Amino acid sequence: MGNICELTILVPVYNEQGNIRRLEREFLSFIQTAGIGSKVLFINDGSTDNSPELIESVCAANESFHFIHLNGNHGLSTALKAGFDHCDTRLTGYIDADLQTSPSDFKELLRYIDSFDLVTGIRVNRKDSLIKKISSSIANSIRRSITHDGISDTGCPLKIIRTDMARRIPFFSGMHRFLPALVLLEGGSVKEVPVNHFPRMAEKSKYHLWNRIFGPAIALLAYYWMQHNYIRYQIIKKG
C-alpha cells in the first residue's frame, strides 16, 4: 500500500482471544478498501487468556498491525489514553474488540472527519439484550441532562477523532463515556453517523449493571466538576 498512513485504529483488548483472528480478517479487508492509509494498534489491557500471544502473532504477520501490552488491567479509559499517546498519525479511530461494530463502517465516519473534530457512530438496530438496552438508555439520558452534549449514543464503540484534539482533552477514569462532551468542552465539533450493530459472537461482555449505571454516575460527577472549572483561553496578540 503506497498511501501515507493517516489513520491509526485503537483496539483495546481484555480477554478477547476468540475475536483476535476475526479482527485480523476484518481489518485486513478494511485497510485494503479504506481509501486512506491505515494501521491497527492493539492495546492489551492486562489480558489473562491467550489474547497477548494471538495479538503478537497477528502483528508479526501483518506490517500494518502493532501492539502495546499494559502492565495490568487498568480499564478502557487508560487503554485509550495509552493508544492516543502512541499514535503518530493525523487521525485516530477506536473500536471495541468484540466486533459488535464493524471496521468497514469507519469508511462512513471518514466521509465527515475533515469537517469535524470527532465523528462518532450511532448504533442502528442494536443487537443487545433488553437489560443492556435499558441500562444504556438510562445512562445516556442522565449523561445528556448534565453534559448537554446532544449526543444520542455516546457509548457507541466506533469513533474517529483528530489526534491533536485527542491529546488536548482531559483524561480521567471513565472519560471514554464522555468523549464527545469533552471534545465540545475543548471547543471542538462533533458529528454522529448511523453505523451497523451486530450480536457478540465470541467471549463475554465485560459490562454489568454496576459499570453501566453506577460507574458512569461516578465519572459524571468528575465531568460535572470539570465542566464548571475548565480553563480555556486564546492568545490574541503577543510581542
Contacts in CASP RR format, 6 or more apart in sequence:
PFRMAT RR
TARGET T0000
AUTHOR 0000-0000-0000
METHOD contacts of the structure
MODEL  1
MGNICELTILVPVYNEQGNIRRLEREFLSFIQTAGIGSKVLFINDGSTDN
SPELIESVCAANESFHFIHLNGNHGLSTALKAGFDHCDTRLTGYIDADLQ
TSPSDFKELLRYIDSFDLVTGIRVNRKDSLIKKISSSIANSIRRSITHDG
ISDTGCPLKIIRTDMARRIPFFSGMHRFLPALVLLEGGSVKEVPVNHFPR
MAEKSKYHLWNRIFGPAIALLAYYWMQHNYIRYQIIKKG
1 31 0 8 1.000
1 32 0 8 1.000
1 37 0 8 1.000
1 64 0 8 1.000
2 37 0 8 1.000
3 35 0 8 1.000
3 36 0 8 1.000
3 37 0 8 1.000
4 37 0 8 1.000
5 37 0 8 1.000
5 38 0 8 1.000
5 39 0 8 1.000
5 89 0 8 1.000
6 36 0 8 1.000
6 37 0 8 1.000
6 38 0 8 1.000
6 89 0 8 1.000
6 90 0 8 1.000
6 91 0 8 1.000
7 34 0 8 1.000
7 36 0 8 1.000
7 37 0 8 1.000
7 38 0 8 1.000
7 39 0 8 1.000
7 89 0 8 1.000
7 90 0 8 1.000
7 91 0 8 1.000
7 92 0 8 1.000
7 93 0 8 1.000
7 106 0 8 1.000
7 110 0 8 1.000
7 160 0 8 1.000
8 38 0 8 1.000
8 39 0 8 1.000
8 40 0 8 1.000
8 41 0 8 1.000
8 87 0 8 1.000
8 88 0 8 1.000
8 89 0 8 1.000
8 91 0 8 1.000
8 92 0 8 1.000
8 93 0 8 1.000
8 163 0 8 1.000
9 27 0 8 1.000
9 38 0 8 1.000
9 39 0 8 1.000
9 40 0 8 1.000
9 41 0 8 1.000
9 92 0 8 1.000
9 93 0 8 1.000
9 94 0 8 1.000
9 95 0 8 1.000
9 103 0 8 1.000
9 106 0 8 1.000
10 41 0 8 1.000
10 43 0 8 1.000
10 79 0 8 1.000
10 80 0 8 1.000
10 83 0 8 1.000
10 84 0 8 1.000
10 87 0 8 1.000
10 92 0 8 1.000
10 93 0 8 1.000
10 94 0 8 1.000
10 95 0 8 1.000
11 23 0 8 1.000
11 40 0 8 1.000
11 41 0 8 1.000
11 42 0 8 1.000
11 43 0 8 1.000
11 95 0 8 1.000
11 96 0 8 1.000
11 97 0 8 1.000
12 43 0 8 1.000
12 45 0 8 1.000
12 75 0 8 1.000
12 76 0 8 1.000
12 79 0 8 1.000
12 80 0 8 1.000
12 94 0 8 1.000
12 96 0 8 1.000
12 97 0 8 1.000
13 20 0 8 1.000
13 42 0 8 1.000
13 43 0 8 1.000
13 44 0 8 1.000
13 45 0 8 1.000
13 47 0 8 1.000
13 51 0 8 1.000
13 55 0 8 1.000
13 97 0 8 1.000
14 44 0 8 1.000
14 45 0 8 1.000
14 46 0 8 1.000
14 47 0 8 1.000
14 51 0 8 1.000
14 73 0 8 1.000
14 75 0 8 1.000
14 79 0 8 1.000
14 97 0 8 1.000
14 206 0 8 1.000
15 47 0 8 1.000
15 48 0 8 1.000
15 49 0 8 1.000
15 51 0 8 1.000
15 203 0 8 1.000
15 206 0 8 1.000
16 47 0 8 1.000
16 49 0 8 1.000
16 51 0 8 1.000
16 97 0 8 1.000
16 98 0 8 1.000
16 202 0 8 1.000
16 203 0 8 1.000
17 47 0 8 1.000
17 49 0 8 1.000
17 50 0 8 1.000
17 51 0 8 1.000
17 54 0 8 1.000
17 203 0 8 1.000
18 202 0 8 1.000
18 203 0 8 1.000
19 97 0 8 1.000
19 98 0 8 1.000
19 99 0 8 1.000
19 201 0 8 1.000
19 202 0 8 1.000
19 203 0 8 1.000
20 51 0 8 1.000
20 54 0 8 1.000
20 55 0 8 1.000
20 58 0 8 1.000
20 97 0 8 1.000
21 54 0 8 1.000
21 58 0 8 1.000
22 99 0 8 1.000
22 201 0 8 1.000
22 202 0 8 1.000
23 40 0 8 1.000
23 58 0 8 1.000
23 97 0 8 1.000
23 99 0 8 1.000
24 58 0 8 1.000
24 62 0 8 1.000
24 65 0 8 1.000
26 99 0 8 1.000
26 102 0 8 1.000
26 103 0 8 1.000
26 104 0 8 1.000
27 40 0 8 1.000
27 64 0 8 1.000
27 65 0 8 1.000
27 103 0 8 1.000
28 62 0 8 1.000
29 103 0 8 1.000
29 104 0 8 1.000
30 38 0 8 1.000
30 103 0 8 1.000
30 104 0 8 1.000
30 106 0 8 1.000
30 107 0 8 1.000
31 37 0 8 1.000
31 38 0 8 1.000
31 39 0 8 1.000
31 40 0 8 1.000
31 64 0 8 1.000
33 104 0 8 1.000
33 107 0 8 1.000
34 106 0 8 1.000
34 107 0 8 1.000
34 110 0 8 1.000
35 107 0 8 1.000
36 91 0 8 1.000
36 110 0 8 1.000
38 64 0 8 1.000
38 106 0 8 1.000
39 64 0 8 1.000
39 65 0 8 1.000
39 66 0 8 1.000
39 89 0 8 1.000
40 64 0 8 1.000
40 65 0 8 1.000
40 66 0 8 1.000
41 66 0 8 1.000
41 67 0 8 1.000
41 68 0 8 1.000
41 83 0 8 1.000
41 86 0 8 1.000
41 87 0 8 1.000
42 55 0 8 1.000
42 58 0 8 1.000
42 59 0 8 1.000
42 65 0 8 1.000
42 66 0 8 1.000
42 67 0 8 1.000
42 68 0 8 1.000
43 67 0 8 1.000
43 68 0 8 1.000
43 70 0 8 1.000
43 79 0 8 1.000
43 80 0 8 1.000
43 82 0 8 1.000
43 83 0 8 1.000
44 51 0 8 1.000
44 52 0 8 1.000
44 55 0 8 1.000
44 67 0 8 1.000
44 68 0 8 1.000
44 69 0 8 1.000
44 70 0 8 1.000
45 70 0 8 1.000
45 72 0 8 1.000
45 73 0 8 1.000
45 74 0 8 1.000
45 75 0 8 1.000
45 76 0 8 1.000
45 78 0 8 1.000
45 79 0 8 1.000
46 52 0 8 1.000
46 69 0 8 1.000
46 70 0 8 1.000
46 71 0 8 1.000
46 72 0 8 1.000
46 73 0 8 1.000
46 74 0 8 1.000
47 73 0 8 1.000
52 69 0 8 1.000
55 67 0 8 1.000
56 67 0 8 1.000
58 65 0 8 1.000
59 65 0 8 1.000
59 66 0 8 1.000
59 67 0 8 1.000
68 82 0 8 1.000
68 83 0 8 1.000
68 86 0 8 1.000
70 78 0 8 1.000
70 79 0 8 1.000
70 82 0 8 1.000
75 173 0 8 1.000
76 174 0 8 1.000
76 176 0 8 1.000
77 171 0 8 1.000
77 172 0 8 1.000
77 173 0 8 1.000
77 174 0 8 1.000
77 175 0 8 1.000
77 176 0 8 1.000
78 173 0 8 1.000
80 94 0 8 1.000
80 175 0 8 1.000
80 176 0 8 1.000
81 171 0 8 1.000
83 92 0 8 1.000
84 92 0 8 1.000
84 163 0 8 1.000
84 166 0 8 1.000
84 167 0 8 1.000
85 167 0 8 1.000
87 163 0 8 1.000
87 166 0 8 1.000
89 163 0 8 1.000
90 162 0 8 1.000
90 163 0 8 1.000
91 113 0 8 1.000
91 160 0 8 1.000
91 161 0 8 1.000
91 162 0 8 1.000
91 163 0 8 1.000
92 160 0 8 1.000
92 161 0 8 1.000
92 162 0 8 1.000
92 163 0 8 1.000
92 166 0 8 1.000
93 106 0 8 1.000
93 159 0 8 1.000
93 160 0 8 1.000
93 161 0 8 1.000
94 157 0 8 1.000
94 158 0 8 1.000
94 159 0 8 1.000
94 160 0 8 1.000
94 161 0 8 1.000
95 101 0 8 1.000
95 103 0 8 1.000
95 106 0 8 1.000
95 157 0 8 1.000
95 158 0 8 1.000
96 157 0 8 1.000
98 157 0 8 1.000
98 200 0 8 1.000
98 202 0 8 1.000
98 203 0 8 1.000
98 205 0 8 1.000
99 198 0 8 1.000
99 200 0 8 1.000
99 201 0 8 1.000
100 127 0 8 1.000
100 128 0 8 1.000
100 157 0 8 1.000
100 197 0 8 1.000
100 198 0 8 1.000
100 199 0 8 1.000
100 200 0 8 1.000
101 121 0 8 1.000
101 123 0 8 1.000
101 156 0 8 1.000
101 157 0 8 1.000
101 158 0 8 1.000
101 195 0 8 1.000
101 196 0 8 1.000
101 197 0 8 1.000
101 198 0 8 1.000
102 195 0 8 1.000
102 196 0 8 1.000
102 198 0 8 1.000
105 121 0 8 1.000
105 158 0 8 1.000
105 195 0 8 1.000
105 196 0 8 1.000
106 158 0 8 1.000
106 160 0 8 1.000
108 193 0 8 1.000
108 194 0 8 1.000
108 195 0 8 1.000
109 119 0 8 1.000
109 120 0 8 1.000
109 121 0 8 1.000
109 158 0 8 1.000
109 159 0 8 1.000
109 160 0 8 1.000
109 193 0 8 1.000
109 195 0 8 1.000
110 119 0 8 1.000
110 160 0 8 1.000
111 193 0 8 1.000
112 119 0 8 1.000
112 191 0 8 1.000
112 193 0 8 1.000
113 119 0 8 1.000
113 160 0 8 1.000
113 162 0 8 1.000
115 189 0 8 1.000
115 191 0 8 1.000
116 189 0 8 1.000
116 190 0 8 1.000
116 191 0 8 1.000
117 161 0 8 1.000
117 162 0 8 1.000
117 165 0 8 1.000
117 183 0 8 1.000
117 188 0 8 1.000
117 189 0 8 1.000
117 190 0 8 1.000
118 159 0 8 1.000
118 160 0 8 1.000
118 161 0 8 1.000
118 162 0 8 1.000
118 165 0 8 1.000
118 179 0 8 1.000
118 180 0 8 1.000
118 183 0 8 1.000
118 188 0 8 1.000
118 189 0 8 1.000
118 190 0 8 1.000
118 191 0 8 1.000
119 159 0 8 1.000
119 160 0 8 1.000
119 161 0 8 1.000
119 190 0 8 1.000
119 191 0 8 1.000
119 192 0 8 1.000
119 193 0 8 1.000
120 151 0 8 1.000
120 153 0 8 1.000
120 154 0 8 1.000
120 156 0 8 1.000
120 158 0 8 1.000
120 159 0 8 1.000
120 179 0 8 1.000
120 180 0 8 1.000
120 190 0 8 1.000
120 191 0 8 1.000
120 192 0 8 1.000
120 193 0 8 1.000
121 153 0 8 1.000
121 156 0 8 1.000
121 158 0 8 1.000
121 159 0 8 1.000
121 192 0 8 1.000
121 193 0 8 1.000
121 194 0 8 1.000
121 195 0 8 1.000
122 152 0 8 1.000
122 153 0 8 1.000
122 156 0 8 1.000
122 192 0 8 1.000
122 193 0 8 1.000
122 194 0 8 1.000
122 195 0 8 1.000
123 153 0 8 1.000
123 156 0 8 1.000
123 195 0 8 1.000
123 196 0 8 1.000
123 197 0 8 1.000
124 194 0 8 1.000
124 195 0 8 1.000
124 196 0 8 1.000
124 197 0 8 1.000
125 196 0 8 1.000
125 197 0 8 1.000
126 133 0 8 1.000
126 197 0 8 1.000
127 197 0 8 1.000
127 198 0 8 1.000
127 199 0 8 1.000
128 136 0 8 1.000
128 197 0 8 1.000
128 199 0 8 1.000
131 209 0 8 1.000
132 205 0 8 1.000
132 207 0 8 1.000
132 212 0 8 1.000
135 209 0 8 1.000
135 212 0 8 1.000
135 213 0 8 1.000
136 155 0 8 1.000
136 212 0 8 1.000
138 213 0 8 1.000
139 177 0 8 1.000
139 212 0 8 1.000
139 213 0 8 1.000
139 216 0 8 1.000
140 152 0 8 1.000
140 153 0 8 1.000
140 154 0 8 1.000
140 155 0 8 1.000
142 216 0 8 1.000
142 217 0 8 1.000
142 220 0 8 1.000
143 149 0 8 1.000
143 154 0 8 1.000
143 177 0 8 1.000
143 178 0 8 1.000
143 181 0 8 1.000
143 216 0 8 1.000
143 220 0 8 1.000
144 150 0 8 1.000
144 151 0 8 1.000
146 220 0 8 1.000
146 223 0 8 1.000
146 224 0 8 1.000
146 227 0 8 1.000
147 178 0 8 1.000
147 181 0 8 1.000
147 220 0 8 1.000
147 223 0 8 1.000
147 227 0 8 1.000
149 178 0 8 1.000
149 180 0 8 1.000
149 181 0 8 1.000
149 184 0 8 1.000
149 190 0 8 1.000
151 180 0 8 1.000
151 181 0 8 1.000
151 190 0 8 1.000
151 192 0 8 1.000
152 192 0 8 1.000
153 192 0 8 1.000
154 177 0 8 1.000
154 178 0 8 1.000
154 179 0 8 1.000
154 180 0 8 1.000
154 181 0 8 1.000
155 177 0 8 1.000
156 195 0 8 1.000
158 195 0 8 1.000
159 179 0 8 1.000
161 179 0 8 1.000
161 183 0 8 1.000
165 183 0 8 1.000
165 186 0 8 1.000
165 188 0 8 1.000
168 186 0 8 1.000
169 175 0 8 1.000
169 179 0 8 1.000
169 182 0 8 1.000
169 183 0 8 1.000
169 185 0 8 1.000
169 186 0 8 1.000
170 182 0 8 1.000
170 226 0 8 1.000
170 230 0 8 1.000
172 219 0 8 1.000
172 222 0 8 1.000
172 226 0 8 1.000
173 219 0 8 1.000
173 222 0 8 1.000
174 215 0 8 1.000
174 216 0 8 1.000
174 219 0 8 1.000
174 222 0 8 1.000
175 182 0 8 1.000
175 219 0 8 1.000
175 223 0 8 1.000
177 216 0 8 1.000
177 219 0 8 1.000
178 219 0 8 1.000
178 220 0 8 1.000
178 223 0 8 1.000
180 190 0 8 1.000
181 223 0 8 1.000
182 223 0 8 1.000
183 189 0 8 1.000
183 190 0 8 1.000
184 190 0 8 1.000
185 226 0 8 1.000
185 227 0 8 1.000
185 230 0 8 1.000
186 232 0 8 1.000
187 232 0 8 1.000
END
